[in-house]
């Protein structure tokens, strides 16, 4: 069974963060610079929220706010769903589907160790299916 720990081992555990008092504009710059769709909002080392492109679209653009003047704390999602490294890909897919989220921060105890996206999980499922197909083809060929 594929776990989040395995995904993080392959993709790396780099997590980009932003402070609650940083501007939304600064957060968007960081997201653009790294080609990512969400940032973990932290106070010190402690995660206190997550800010995604969806938060920006719904809470800044549609409401006519300025990204240069709005602090991240005003638009971040405070009720964050976390996964542990031991969670399976299937469990994470279920968590994301139920929570209607696209990004899942990974906590090992009280330490933030990574972030997986729906894309990461789908990629893992596809790789697993390819492996199964190769195994079946080898079985049939012998």
N, CA and C atoms as a LAMMPS dump frame, in Angstrom:
ITEM: TIMESTEP
0
ITEM: NUMBER OF ATOMS
426
ITEM: BOX BOUNDS ff ff ff
-5.0000000000000000e+02 5.0000000000000000e+02
-5.0000000000000000e+02 5.0000000000000000e+02
-5.0000000000000000e+02 5.0000000000000000e+02
ITEM: ATOMS id mol type element x y z
1 1 1 N 0.845 -1.18 0
2 1 2 C 0 0 0
3 1 3 C 0.893 1.247 0
4 2 1 N 0.662 2.139 -0.937
5 2 2 C 1.451 3.369 -1.049
6 2 3 C 1.02 4.363 0.02
7 3 1 N 2.022 4.965 0.656
8 3 2 C 1.743 5.923 1.725
9 3 3 C 2.241 7.316 1.364
10 4 1 N 1.791 8.281 2.157
11 4 2 C 2.23 9.656 2.001
12 4 3 C 3.743 9.752 2.202
13 5 1 N 4.273 8.978 3.127
14 5 2 C 5.722 8.985 3.367
15 5 3 C 6.477 8.641 2.085
16 6 1 N 5.988 7.674 1.335
17 6 2 C 6.614 7.296 0.076
18 6 3 C 6.552 8.408 -0.954
19 7 1 N 5.429 9.071 -1.039
20 7 2 C 5.285 10.195 -1.969
21 7 3 C 6.271 11.295 -1.604
22 8 1 N 6.335 11.635 -0.322
23 8 2 C 7.235 12.702 0.114
24 8 3 C 8.695 12.318 -0.108
25 9 1 N 9.001 11.041 0.037
26 9 2 C 10.376 10.59 -0.194
27 9 3 C 10.767 10.824 -1.652
28 10 1 N 9.839 10.575 -2.569
29 10 2 C 10.115 10.746 -3.99
30 10 3 C 10.09 12.21 -4.42
31 11 1 N 9.109 12.955 -3.941
32 11 2 C 8.969 14.338 -4.407
33 11 3 C 9.721 15.338 -3.545
34 12 1 N 10.059 14.921 -2.331
35 12 2 C 10.728 15.833 -1.41
36 12 3 C 9.716 16.436 -0.452
37 13 1 N 10.22 16.881 0.665
38 13 2 C 9.326 17.408 1.698
39 13 3 C 9.318 18.922 1.779
40 14 1 N 9.768 19.591 0.703
41 14 2 C 9.799 21.053 0.719
42 14 3 C 8.387 21.609 0.882
43 15 1 N 8.215 22.456 1.889
44 15 2 C 6.922 23.102 2.112
45 15 3 C 7.16 24.606 2.14
46 16 1 N 6.427 25.318 1.332
47 16 2 C 6.534 26.772 1.317
48 16 3 C 5.479 27.344 2.242
49 17 1 N 5.893 28.335 3.017
50 17 2 C 4.998 28.907 4.02
51 17 3 C 4.912 30.413 3.87
52 18 1 N 3.931 30.961 4.536
53 18 2 C 3.702 32.397 4.582
54 18 3 C 3.195 32.727 5.985
55 19 1 N 3.448 33.927 6.434
56 19 2 C 2.963 34.355 7.751
57 19 3 C 1.57 34.957 7.617
58 20 1 N 0.77 34.882 8.659
59 20 2 C -0.6 35.417 8.602
60 20 3 C -0.659 36.917 8.295
61 21 1 N 0.368 37.658 8.702
62 21 2 C 0.354 39.103 8.478
63 21 3 C 0.985 39.521 7.158
64 22 1 N 1.547 38.562 6.411
65 22 2 C 2.061 38.885 5.08
66 22 3 C 0.892 39.246 4.181
67 23 1 N 1.167 40.022 3.142
68 23 2 C 0.094 40.384 2.218
69 23 3 C -0.225 39.212 1.298
70 24 1 N -1.431 39.211 0.81
71 24 2 C -1.85 38.204 -0.152
72 24 3 C -0.966 38.305 -1.397
73 25 1 N -0.588 39.518 -1.762
74 25 2 C 0.265 39.716 -2.928
75 25 3 C 1.594 38.98 -2.754
76 26 1 N 2.207 39.108 -1.575
77 26 2 C 3.467 38.407 -1.297
78 26 3 C 3.27 36.901 -1.41
79 27 1 N 2.164 36.412 -0.881
80 27 2 C 1.864 34.978 -0.955
81 27 3 C 1.713 34.533 -2.409
82 28 1 N 1.028 35.33 -3.213
83 28 2 C 0.851 34.992 -4.626
84 28 3 C 2.186 34.987 -5.365
85 29 1 N 3.067 35.919 -5.014
86 29 2 C 4.4 35.939 -5.621
87 29 3 C 5.156 34.65 -5.309
88 30 1 N 5.068 34.219 -4.061
89 30 2 C 5.745 32.978 -3.648
90 30 3 C 5.165 31.784 -4.398
91 31 1 N 3.853 31.745 -4.514
92 31 2 C 3.211 30.64 -5.226
93 31 3 C 3.633 30.626 -6.694
94 32 1 N 3.676 31.796 -7.326
95 32 2 C 4.072 31.884 -8.736
96 32 3 C 5.54 31.495 -8.916
97 33 1 N 6.382 31.956 -8.017
98 33 2 C 7.82 31.679 -8.09
99 33 3 C 8.11 30.182 -8.045
100 34 1 N 7.337 29.447 -7.262
101 34 2 C 7.584 28.025 -7.077
102 34 3 C 6.622 27.126 -7.857
103 35 1 N 5.697 27.729 -8.587
104 35 2 C 4.759 26.95 -9.393
105 35 3 C 3.854 26.071 -8.568
106 36 1 N 3.354 26.615 -7.46
107 36 2 C 2.502 25.845 -6.553
108 36 3 C 1.145 26.526 -6.392
109 37 1 N 0.167 25.788 -5.877
110 37 2 C -1.186 26.311 -5.761
111 37 3 C -1.635 26.607 -4.351
112 38 1 N -0.747 26.377 -3.361
113 38 2 C -1.14 26.63 -1.972
114 38 3 C 0.104 26.822 -1.111
115 39 1 N -0.08 27.576 -0.042
116 39 2 C 0.964 27.81 0.954
117 39 3 C 0.415 27.481 2.325
118 40 1 N 1.259 26.93 3.177
119 40 2 C 0.867 26.721 4.564
120 40 3 C 1.11 28.035 5.301
121 41 1 N 0.149 28.457 6.074
122 41 2 C 0.284 29.677 6.871
123 41 3 C 0.779 29.257 8.246
124 42 1 N 1.922 29.827 8.644
125 42 2 C 2.527 29.433 9.914
126 42 3 C 2.821 30.644 10.787
127 43 1 N 2.718 30.407 12.079
128 43 2 C 3.199 31.358 13.086
129 43 3 C 4.345 30.645 13.774
130 44 1 N 5.567 31.105 13.524
131 44 2 C 6.728 30.366 13.977
132 44 3 C 6.779 29.072 13.194
133 45 1 N 6.818 27.965 13.88
134 45 2 C 6.825 26.642 13.235
135 45 3 C 5.434 26.021 13.181
136 46 1 N 4.451 26.665 13.791
137 46 2 C 3.124 26.079 13.93
138 46 3 C 2.199 26.452 12.762
139 47 1 N 1.656 25.437 12.069
140 47 2 C 0.68 25.717 11.017
141 47 3 C -0.625 26.243 11.624
142 48 1 N -1.099 27.356 11.089
143 48 2 C -2.352 27.948 11.572
144 48 3 C -3.401 28.077 10.467
145 49 1 N -3.015 27.699 9.256
146 49 2 C -3.954 27.794 8.153
147 49 3 C -3.304 27.392 6.846
148 50 1 N -4.08 27.513 5.782
149 50 2 C -3.583 27.256 4.434
150 50 3 C -4.218 28.29 3.515
151 51 1 N -3.437 28.787 2.569
152 51 2 C -3.959 29.731 1.58
153 51 3 C -3.761 29.129 0.207
154 52 1 N -4.849 29.028 -0.537
155 52 2 C -4.794 28.435 -1.871
156 52 3 C -5.248 29.448 -2.914
157 53 1 N -5.043 29.079 -4.161
158 53 2 C -5.525 29.919 -5.259
159 53 3 C -7.048 30.08 -5.166
160 54 1 N -7.712 29.055 -4.689
161 54 2 C -9.165 29.115 -4.528
162 54 3 C -9.548 30.173 -3.494
163 55 1 N -8.799 30.234 -2.375
164 55 2 C -9.057 31.267 -1.367
165 55 3 C -8.911 32.652 -1.985
166 56 1 N -7.868 32.827 -2.772
167 56 2 C -7.633 34.124 -3.416
168 56 3 C -8.79 34.49 -4.341
169 57 1 N -9.184 33.547 -5.186
170 57 2 C -10.255 33.827 -6.145
171 57 3 C -11.57 34.166 -5.455
172 58 1 N -11.895 33.43 -4.413
173 58 2 C -13.193 33.607 -3.762
174 58 3 C -13.235 34.73 -2.733
175 59 1 N -12.096 35.019 -2.104
176 59 2 C -12.114 35.955 -0.982
177 59 3 C -11.412 37.274 -1.262
178 60 1 N -10.764 37.384 -2.407
179 60 2 C -10.129 38.654 -2.769
180 60 3 C -10.753 39.17 -4.061
181 61 1 N -10.58 38.452 -5.131
182 61 2 C -11.054 38.892 -6.447
183 61 3 C -12.555 39.148 -6.447
184 62 1 N -13.328 38.155 -6.046
185 62 2 C -14.789 38.286 -6.104
186 62 3 C -15.295 39.361 -5.149
187 63 1 N -14.627 39.54 -4.031
188 63 2 C -15.069 40.537 -3.05
189 63 3 C -14.466 41.919 -3.296
190 64 1 N -13.691 42.06 -4.367
191 64 2 C -13.152 43.359 -4.738
192 64 3 C -12.068 43.89 -3.802
193 65 1 N -11.383 42.996 -3.102
194 65 2 C -10.304 43.424 -2.21
195 65 3 C -9.012 43.592 -3.007
196 66 1 N -8.042 44.25 -2.402
197 66 2 C -6.737 44.428 -3.012
198 66 3 C -5.763 43.421 -2.415
199 67 1 N -5.089 42.674 -3.281
200 67 2 C -4.133 41.684 -2.793
201 67 3 C -2.917 42.358 -2.157
202 68 1 N -2.636 43.598 -2.516
203 68 2 C -1.491 44.316 -1.943
204 68 3 C -1.786 44.824 -0.528
205 69 1 N -3.063 44.954 -0.183
206 69 2 C -3.434 45.498 1.125
207 69 3 C -4.029 44.457 2.071
208 70 1 N -4.42 43.327 1.562
209 70 2 C -5.11 42.319 2.367
210 70 3 C -4.112 41.351 2.983
211 71 1 N -4.155 41.197 4.312
212 71 2 C -3.275 40.199 4.932
213 71 3 C -3.815 38.781 4.699
214 72 1 N -2.894 37.843 4.652
215 72 2 C -3.239 36.444 4.422
216 72 3 C -4.26 35.954 5.441
217 73 1 N -4.151 36.389 6.687
218 73 2 C -5.06 35.904 7.735
219 73 3 C -6.533 36.156 7.401
220 74 1 N -6.819 37.171 6.577
221 74 2 C -8.212 37.483 6.219
222 74 3 C -8.806 36.505 5.222
223 75 1 N -7.963 35.805 4.483
224 75 2 C -8.513 34.914 3.455
225 75 3 C -8.13 33.449 3.637
226 76 1 N -7.187 33.165 4.535
227 76 2 C -6.726 31.779 4.691
228 76 3 C -7.849 30.892 5.233
229 77 1 N -7.707 29.619 4.981
230 77 2 C -8.597 28.627 5.559
231 77 3 C -7.973 28.189 6.875
232 78 1 N -8.689 28.439 7.969
233 78 2 C -8.146 28.147 9.297
234 78 3 C -8.353 26.703 9.735
235 79 1 N -9.419 26.093 9.276
236 79 2 C -9.709 24.71 9.658
237 79 3 C -9.033 23.776 8.662
238 80 1 N -7.779 23.463 8.952
239 80 2 C -6.969 22.68 8.031
240 80 3 C -7.07 21.193 8.364
241 81 1 N -7.209 20.402 7.32
242 81 2 C -7.199 18.946 7.452
243 81 3 C -5.764 18.497 7.219
244 82 1 N -5.23 17.708 8.129
245 82 2 C -3.86 17.219 8.026
246 82 3 C -3.854 15.706 7.828
247 83 1 N -2.765 15.217 7.242
248 83 2 C -2.538 13.777 7.125
249 83 3 C -1.229 13.441 7.825
250 84 1 N -1.109 12.207 8.241
251 84 2 C 0.164 11.725 8.785
252 84 3 C 0.913 11.019 7.652
253 85 1 N 2.234 10.878 7.771
254 85 2 C 2.997 10.185 6.73
255 85 3 C 2.56 8.736 6.512
256 86 1 N 1.921 8.127 7.507
257 86 2 C 1.5 6.734 7.393
258 86 3 C 0.2 6.56 6.61
259 87 1 N -0.494 7.629 6.334
260 87 2 C -1.757 7.521 5.582
261 87 3 C -1.511 6.972 4.19
262 88 1 N -2.449 6.187 3.714
263 88 2 C -2.33 5.639 2.36
264 88 3 C -2.868 6.651 1.344
265 89 1 N -2.507 6.404 0.096
266 89 2 C -2.998 7.251 -0.988
267 89 3 C -4.525 7.216 -1.018
268 90 1 N -5.108 6.034 -0.87
269 90 2 C -6.568 5.914 -0.884
270 90 3 C -7.209 6.695 0.261
271 91 1 N -6.614 6.624 1.451
272 91 2 C -7.153 7.377 2.589
273 91 3 C -7.085 8.876 2.333
274 92 1 N -5.977 9.321 1.765
275 92 2 C -5.833 10.757 1.476
276 92 3 C -6.819 11.207 0.407
277 93 1 N -7.015 10.375 -0.612
278 93 2 C -7.998 10.709 -1.652
279 93 3 C -9.384 10.862 -1.034
280 94 1 N -9.726 9.968 -0.12
281 94 2 C -11.023 10.046 0.546
282 94 3 C -11.122 11.31 1.398
283 95 1 N -10.057 11.629 2.131
284 95 2 C -10.048 12.844 2.957
285 95 3 C -10.222 14.095 2.102
286 96 1 N -9.529 14.126 0.979
287 96 2 C -9.59 15.295 0.107
288 96 3 C -10.951 15.418 -0.563
289 97 1 N -11.505 14.288 -0.958
290 97 2 C -12.825 14.304 -1.587
291 97 3 C -13.884 14.763 -0.591
292 98 1 N -13.835 14.197 0.602
293 98 2 C -14.814 14.561 1.627
294 98 3 C -14.686 16.025 2.043
295 99 1 N -13.461 16.507 2.175
296 99 2 C -13.234 17.885 2.587
297 99 3 C -13.266 18.881 1.453
298 100 1 N -13.41 18.371 0.219
299 100 2 C -13.419 19.204 -0.983
300 100 3 C -12.188 20.107 -1.026
301 101 1 N -11.024 19.479 -0.845
302 101 2 C -9.763 20.21 -0.844
303 101 3 C -8.814 19.619 -1.878
304 102 1 N -7.803 20.393 -2.258
305 102 2 C -6.838 19.948 -3.264
306 102 3 C -5.433 19.797 -2.713
307 103 1 N -5.225 20.277 -1.487
308 103 2 C -3.9 20.223 -0.867
309 103 3 C -4.032 19.702 0.553
310 104 1 N -3.103 18.818 0.917
311 104 2 C -3.169 18.171 2.219
312 104 3 C -1.803 18.277 2.912
313 105 1 N -1.716 19.149 3.934
314 105 2 C -0.46 19.238 4.686
315 105 3 C -0.218 17.945 5.457
316 106 1 N 1.058 17.598 5.606
317 106 2 C 1.437 16.361 6.274
318 106 3 C 2.175 16.709 7.56
319 107 1 N 1.644 16.198 8.676
320 107 2 C 2.235 16.432 9.996
321 107 3 C 2.729 15.108 10.56
322 108 1 N 3.961 15.136 11.064
323 108 2 C 4.514 14.003 11.786
324 108 3 C 4.6 14.444 13.241
325 109 1 N 3.603 14.067 14.025
326 109 2 C 3.486 14.598 15.385
327 109 3 C 3.122 16.073 15.301
328 110 1 N 3.959 16.926 15.866
329 110 2 C 3.681 18.368 15.812
330 110 3 C 4.577 19.076 14.798
331 111 1 N 5.182 18.29 13.884
332 111 2 C 6.117 18.851 12.912
333 111 3 C 5.555 18.748 11.494
334 112 1 N 5.542 19.88 10.782
335 112 2 C 5.106 19.912 9.39
336 112 3 C 6.212 19.308 8.529
337 113 1 N 5.893 18.231 7.815
338 113 2 C 6.927 17.528 7.053
339 113 3 C 6.691 17.532 5.545
340 114 1 N 5.55 18.029 5.106
341 114 2 C 5.301 18.047 3.676
342 114 3 C 3.902 18.505 3.33
343 115 1 N 3.651 18.513 2.035
344 115 2 C 2.351 18.891 1.504
345 115 3 C 2.129 18.055 0.255
346 116 1 N 0.992 17.371 0.189
347 116 2 C 0.657 16.618 -1.017
348 116 3 C -0.562 17.244 -1.666
349 117 1 N -0.548 17.213 -2.979
350 117 2 C -1.668 17.747 -3.746
351 117 3 C -2.457 16.595 -4.349
352 118 1 N -3.618 16.917 -4.851
353 118 2 C -4.424 15.908 -5.517
354 118 3 C -3.65 15.348 -6.713
355 119 1 N -2.867 16.21 -7.367
356 119 2 C -2.033 15.776 -8.486
357 119 3 C -0.991 14.745 -8.069
358 120 1 N -0.386 14.963 -6.895
359 120 2 C 0.593 13.992 -6.38
360 120 3 C -0.052 12.631 -6.179
361 121 1 N -1.258 12.638 -5.633
362 121 2 C -1.952 11.373 -5.363
363 121 3 C -2.359 10.67 -6.647
364 122 1 N -2.862 11.43 -7.605
365 122 2 C -3.259 10.845 -8.888
366 122 3 C -2.034 10.268 -9.596
367 123 1 N -0.92 10.996 -9.571
368 123 2 C 0.316 10.506 -10.177
369 123 3 C 0.735 9.18 -9.553
370 124 1 N 0.616 9.101 -8.222
371 124 2 C 0.973 7.865 -7.513
372 124 3 C 0.057 6.713 -7.929
373 125 1 N -1.231 6.991 -8.056
374 125 2 C -2.175 5.948 -8.493
375 125 3 C -1.857 5.465 -9.904
376 126 1 N -1.519 6.391 -10.786
377 126 2 C -1.188 6.03 -12.171
378 126 3 C 0.065 5.168 -12.203
379 127 1 N 1.083 5.545 -11.433
380 127 2 C 2.318 4.757 -11.383
381 127 3 C 2.044 3.349 -10.838
382 128 1 N 1.177 3.262 -9.85
383 128 2 C 0.817 1.969 -9.276
384 128 3 C 0.091 1.105 -10.31
385 129 1 N -0.807 1.732 -11.075
386 129 2 C -1.524 0.996 -12.117
387 129 3 C -0.571 0.52 -13.215
388 130 1 N 0.394 1.37 -13.586
389 130 2 C 1.376 0.971 -14.6
390 130 3 C 2.182 -0.225 -14.118
391 131 1 N 2.56 -0.197 -12.847
392 131 2 C 3.312 -1.317 -12.278
393 131 3 C 2.48 -2.596 -12.345
394 132 1 N 1.22 -2.514 -11.967
395 132 2 C 0.333 -3.684 -11.994
396 132 3 C 0.181 -4.212 -13.418
397 133 1 N 0.038 -3.327 -14.371
398 133 2 C -0.094 -3.74 -15.774
399 133 3 C 1.166 -4.459 -16.24
400 134 1 N 2.339 -3.923 -15.906
401 134 2 C 3.597 -4.577 -16.286
402 134 3 C 3.699 -5.97 -15.665
403 135 1 N 3.284 -6.08 -14.395
404 135 2 C 3.334 -7.375 -13.727
405 135 3 C 2.409 -8.377 -14.402
406 136 1 N 1.214 -7.936 -14.772
407 136 2 C 0.256 -8.813 -15.456
408 136 3 C 0.762 -9.218 -16.837
409 137 1 N 1.359 -8.261 -17.548
410 137 2 C 1.908 -8.575 -18.868
411 137 3 C 3.024 -9.598 -18.762
412 138 1 N 3.881 -9.428 -17.743
413 138 2 C 4.962 -10.403 -17.53
414 138 3 C 4.405 -11.779 -17.169
415 139 1 N 3.364 -11.802 -16.386
416 139 2 C 2.735 -13.069 -15.993
417 139 3 C 2.154 -13.784 -17.211
418 140 1 N 1.472 -13.007 -18.058
419 140 2 C 0.837 -13.587 -19.251
420 140 3 C 1.902 -14.078 -20.228
421 141 1 N 3.008 -13.339 -20.326
422 141 2 C 4.064 -13.684 -21.296
423 141 3 C 4.851 -14.914 -20.9
424 142 1 N 4.798 -15.29 -19.632
425 142 2 C 5.585 -16.465 -19.202
426 142 3 C 4.78 -17.737 -19.173
